[in-house]
Amino acid sequence: MDVFEVMEDLSCQQVVFCHDEATGLKAIIAFHDTTLGPALGGCRMRNYASEEEALMDVMRLARGMTLKSSISGLDFGGGKAVIWGDPHQKSEPMLRAMGRFVEGLNGRIITGTDMGTEPKDFAHMGKETRYLTSLPEEMGGRGDPSLMTATGVFHGIRACLEEVYGSDSMEGKTVSIQGVGKVGRHLARMLQEEGARIIACDPAEECLEMARKELNCQLAGPDEIYELEADVFSPNALGGVLNDSTVPGLKCKIVAGAANNQLAEARHGKMLWERGILYAPDFVINSGGLINVAAEYLQESEAKVDYKVRQIYTALKDIYKVARERDLPTSDVAEILAMERVDLIGKIRKIHVY
């Protein structure tokens, strides 16, 4: 891999490699754009197949955070951290080592929970760095932001239903959920409470058992989930699931979920548009968690968080209106609007203040 070439392709500002031999820590921190402010992005832990996979993941995720912060009206830049390893093999020393690397960047990135990490991990990191969110509630934090992410997706699906069916009612609608872990299980409960029928898929057996026993969901296989008849397909696991293999077989009216980087490539957004499938751009609909952790860091009220998360509905409606007017894929419109704000704020910050 030509790292600088990939950085150029993704407009990535900086990549920091972190290694601590004593604890076995291998981590990468990526900064996409810090025009709006310090980078705000979670710390993910995955057992990546290779260094290349880890590097591509962290850079793509960092780019998504720039778009997500901007479209949400937040004054934070885009960044992300990944730890390469088995999430079940975390240790206090490893997490504290990661905390020291974050502290060494002197506030350039503020990080919190993501896939493979949880609030108690940040209690360990917090012994070494000030630049954290997602701390446990007993330590003054807001805990796991997955509930707010799910809440935002819930309101986003309402906006999608209103756009497609003329009503945001979920009564009698079928939603196929790919991934019923942290976010997916919260989302499934919310949708069921509003009368939706849920079909669930997850590679983890314990998550499937929960979906079957606690939520009484119909279960589907990992390949089957793409071609089920449903009103909404909701990806809530890994990215890249909307690709050349899956998009042609989708039998849904709407794609709306919490997973980051759902489109394997930008052109897949156009494929969805041409097929008449409404796509809720992932960095818009899944921004509830970011809104929550930003509020934790800025010490904003829960009422303010609730208001901003509900605005995801309005943000999507605005994107759909522009998409119709310009005949552009919703994914393209969302990215244009997000980067327009970055460019405009960058220009006004050329005005020197004392």
C-alpha positions in Angstrom: 0.0 0.0 0.0 1.2 3.5 -0.9 0.1 5.3 2.3 0.6 8.8 1.0 -1.4 8.0 -2.1 -4.3 6.7 0.0 -4.1 9.7 2.3 -4.3 11.9 -0.8 -7.3 10.0 -2.2 -9.2 10.4 1.1 -7.9 13.9 1.8 -6.5 12.7 5.1 -4.3 15.2 7.0 -2.3 13.0 9.4 -1.9 9.4 10.5 -0.3 8.5 13.8 0.9 4.9 14.5 1.1 3.9 18.1 3.0 0.8 19.5 3.7 -0.2 23.0 5.7 -3.4 23.3 5.1 -4.0 27.0 1.3 -4.1 26.6 1.0 -5.3 23.1 -0.8 -2.2 22.0 -0.9 -1.6 18.2 -3.1 1.4 17.3 -3.6 3.9 14.5 -5.1 7.4 14.9 -6.2 9.2 11.7 -7.1 12.9 11.2 -9.1 13.7 8.2 -9.9 17.4 8.5 -9.6 19.8 11.5 -11.0 23.0 10.0 -14.0 23.1 12.3 -12.1 22.2 15.5 -10.3 19.3 17.2 -11.1 15.9 15.8 -13.9 14.0 17.6 -14.1 10.3 16.9 -14.4 7.0 18.7 -11.8 4.4 19.5 -12.6 1.1 17.8 -11.0 -2.3 18.6 -11.1 -5.0 16.0 -9.0 -8.0 15.1 -8.1 -6.8 11.7 -6.8 -9.2 9.1 -3.9 -7.0 8.2 -2.3 -3.6 8.8 -3.7 -2.5 5.4 -7.3 -3.3 6.5 -6.8 -1.4 9.8 -5.3 1.6 8.1 -8.1 1.8 5.4 -10.7 1.5 8.1 -9.4 4.2 10.3 -8.9 6.7 7.4 -12.3 6.1 6.0 -13.9 6.4 9.4 -12.0 9.6 10.1 -13.4 11.1 6.8 -16.9 10.1 7.8 -16.5 11.9 11.1 -15.7 15.2 9.3 -18.9 14.8 7.4 -20.9 13.8 10.4 -19.7 16.7 12.6 -20.3 19.2 9.9 -23.8 18.0 8.9 -24.7 18.0 12.6 -23.7 21.6 13.0 -20.9 20.7 15.4 -17.5 22.6 15.6 -15.4 19.5 15.7 -13.1 18.0 13.0 -13.0 14.4 11.8 -10.7 11.8 13.3 -10.8 8.2 14.5 -8.7 5.7 16.5 -8.4 2.0 16.0 -6.7 -0.6 18.2 -5.7 -3.7 16.3 -6.5 -6.7 18.5 -9.1 -9.0 20.0 -11.6 -6.9 22.0 -11.8 -9.8 24.5 -8.1 -9.4 25.2 -8.1 -5.8 26.4 -6.2 -5.0 29.6 -5.9 -1.9 31.9 -2.2 -1.4 31.0 -3.0 -1.6 27.2 -5.9 0.9 27.6 -3.8 3.2 29.7 -1.0 3.1 27.1 -3.5 4.1 24.5 -4.6 7.0 26.8 -1.0 8.3 27.0 -0.8 8.3 23.2 -4.0 10.3 23.0 -2.8 12.7 25.7 0.4 13.2 23.8 -1.6 14.7 20.9 -2.6 17.5 23.3 -6.3 17.7 22.5 -5.9 17.3 18.7 -8.3 14.3 19.1 -11.1 13.6 21.6 -12.1 9.9 21.6 -14.8 7.7 23.1 -16.5 4.3 22.6 -17.0 2.6 19.3 -17.2 -1.0 18.1 -15.2 -3.3 20.5 -14.9 -0.7 23.3 -17.2 0.3 26.2 -17.3 3.0 28.9 -15.4 1.1 31.5 -12.4 1.0 29.0 -12.4 4.8 29.1 -12.3 4.8 32.9 -8.9 3.2 32.4 -7.8 5.5 29.6 -9.0 8.5 31.7 -6.2 7.8 34.2 -3.8 9.0 31.4 -5.7 11.5 29.3 -8.2 14.4 29.6 -9.4 14.1 26.0 -12.2 11.5 26.4 -15.9 11.1 26.2 -18.2 8.1 26.9 -17.0 7.8 30.5 -19.2 5.8 32.9 -22.1 7.7 34.4 -20.7 7.2 37.9 -17.6 9.2 36.7 -19.7 12.1 35.4 -20.0 10.9 31.8 -23.0 9.8 29.8 -21.9 6.2 29.3 -22.5 4.3 26.1 -23.7 6.6 23.3 -25.4 3.7 21.4 -28.9 4.5 22.7 -28.6 8.0 21.3 -27.3 6.6 18.0 -30.3 4.3 17.9 -32.7 7.2 18.7 -31.3 9.2 15.8 -31.7 6.3 13.5 -35.3 5.8 14.7 -36.1 9.4 13.9 -34.3 9.1 10.6 -36.4 6.1 9.6 -39.5 8.1 10.4 -38.3 10.8 7.9 -37.6 8.1 5.3 -41.1 6.5 5.7 -42.7 10.0 5.4 -40.7 10.6 2.2 -41.6 7.3 0.6 -45.1 6.5 1.9 -46.4 10.0 2.8 -46.6 9.0 6.5 -44.0 8.4 9.2 -46.1 5.7 10.8 -44.2 2.4 11.4 -47.4 0.4 12.0 -47.3 -2.7 9.9 -43.9 -1.9 8.3 -41.2 -4.5 8.0 -37.6 -3.6 8.9 -34.7 -6.0 8.3 -31.9 -5.2 10.8 -28.4 -6.3 10.0 -26.6 -6.3 13.4 -28.5 -6.4 16.7 -25.6 -5.5 19.0 -25.2 -2.2 20.8 -27.3 0.0 18.5 -29.4 -2.6 16.6 -31.1 -4.0 19.7 -32.1 -0.5 20.9 -33.4 0.3 17.5 -35.3 -3.0 17.2 -37.1 -2.3 20.5 -38.1 1.3 19.5 -39.4 0.1 16.1 -41.4 -2.7 17.6 -43.0 -0.4 20.2 -44.3 1.6 17.2 -45.8 -1.5 15.5 -43.0 -2.5 13.1 -42.2 -6.1 12.3 -38.5 -6.9 12.7 -36.3 -9.5 10.9 -32.9 -9.7 12.5 -29.5 -11.0 11.4 -26.2 -11.0 13.3 -23.0 -13.1 13.2 -22.9 -13.4 17.0 -25.0 -16.2 18.3 -25.7 -14.4 21.6 -27.1 -11.4 19.8 -29.4 -13.6 17.7 -30.6 -15.4 20.9 -31.4 -12.1 22.4 -33.3 -11.0 19.3 -35.3 -14.3 19.3 -36.0 -14.5 23.0 -36.3 -10.9 24.2 -37.7 -9.3 21.0 -39.4 -12.3 19.4 -37.8 -11.3 16.0 -37.8 -13.4 12.9 -34.2 -14.5 12.2 -32.4 -14.4 8.8 -29.1 -15.6 7.6 -26.1 -13.3 6.7 -26.7 -13.6 3.0 -30.4 -13.9 3.1 -30.9 -10.5 4.8 -30.1 -8.6 1.6 -32.8 -10.1 -0.5 -35.7 -10.2 2.0 -38.9 -8.3 1.1 -38.9 -5.4 3.5 -39.9 -1.7 3.7 -36.6 -0.8 5.3 -33.2 -2.5 5.3 -31.2 -1.2 8.3 -27.4 -2.0 8.3 -26.1 -1.6 11.9 -22.9 -3.6 11.8 -19.8 -3.2 9.6 -19.4 -0.9 6.6 -19.1 -1.7 2.9 -22.3 -3.8 2.9 -23.8 -1.8 0.0 -21.7 -3.0 -2.9 -21.8 -4.6 -6.4 -23.0 -7.9 -5.0 -25.7 -6.7 -2.6 -27.3 -3.6 -4.2 -28.8 -5.4 -7.2 -30.6 -7.9 -5.0 -32.2 -5.5 -2.5 -35.9 -5.8 -2.2 -36.6 -2.8 0.0 -37.8 0.8 -0.5 -35.4 2.3 2.0 -31.9 1.8 3.4 -31.4 3.4 6.8 -29.1 2.2 9.5 -26.3 3.1 11.9 -23.3 1.4 10.3 -20.5 3.7 9.2 -19.3 3.7 5.6 -22.2 1.6 4.3 -21.4 2.4 0.7 -18.4 0.3 -0.5 -17.8 3.1 -3.0 -19.5 6.4 -3.7 -20.9 5.0 -6.9 -23.1 2.6 -5.0 -25.1 5.6 -3.7 -25.9 6.3 -7.4 -26.9 2.7 -7.9 -29.4 2.9 -5.1 -30.8 6.2 -6.5 -31.2 4.7 -9.9 -33.0 1.7 -8.5 -35.4 4.0 -6.7 -34.3 3.0 -3.2 -34.1 5.9 -0.8 -30.8 5.9 1.0 -30.4 7.7 4.3 -26.7 8.8 4.2 -25.0 7.0 7.1 -23.1 10.0 8.6 -26.4 11.9 8.9 -28.7 9.3 10.3 -26.2 7.8 12.7 -25.0 11.1 14.1 -26.9 10.8 17.4 -24.0 9.1 19.2 -21.6 11.9 18.1 -24.1 14.6 19.2 -24.2 12.8 22.6 -20.5 12.6 23.1 -19.9 16.1 21.9 -22.5 17.3 24.5 -20.7 15.3 27.2 -17.4 16.9 26.3 -19.0 20.4 26.2 -21.1 19.7 29.3 -24.4 20.5 27.5 -27.8 19.5 28.9 -29.7 16.3 28.1 -32.5 18.5 26.7 -30.2 20.0 24.2 -29.0 16.6 23.1 -32.6 15.4 22.7 -33.4 18.4 20.6 -30.4 18.0 18.3 -31.0 14.2 17.9 -34.6 14.9 16.9 -33.3 17.3 14.2 -31.9 14.3 12.3 -35.4 14.0 11.0 -35.4 17.5 9.6 -31.8 17.2 8.2 -32.8 14.2 6.2 -35.9 15.8 4.9 -33.8 18.8 3.7 -31.4 16.4 1.9 -34.2 14.6 0.2 -35.7 17.9 -1.0 -32.4 19.0 -2.6 -31.9 15.5 -4.1 -35.2 15.7 -5.8 -34.6 19.2 -7.1 -31.1 18.5 -8.4 -31.8 14.9 -9.4 -28.7 13.8 -7.4 -28.2 10.7 -5.2 -28.9 11.5 -1.5 -25.4 10.4 -0.6 -23.9 13.0 -3.0 -26.2 15.8 -1.7 -25.3 15.1 2.0 -21.6 15.2 1.3 -21.9 18.4 -0.7 -23.8 20.1 2.1 -21.4 18.9 4.8 -18.3 20.0 2.9 -19.9 23.4 2.0 -20.1 24.1 5.7 -16.5 23.1 6.3 -15.3 25.4 3.5 -17.4 28.4 4.6 -16.3 28.1 8.3 -12.7 27.7 7.1 -13.0 30.9 5.1 -14.4 33.0 8.0 -11.6 31.7 10.2 -9.1 33.5 8.0 -10.3 36.6 9.9 -7.6 37.0 12.5 -8.8 37.7 16.1 -6.7 38.8 19.1 
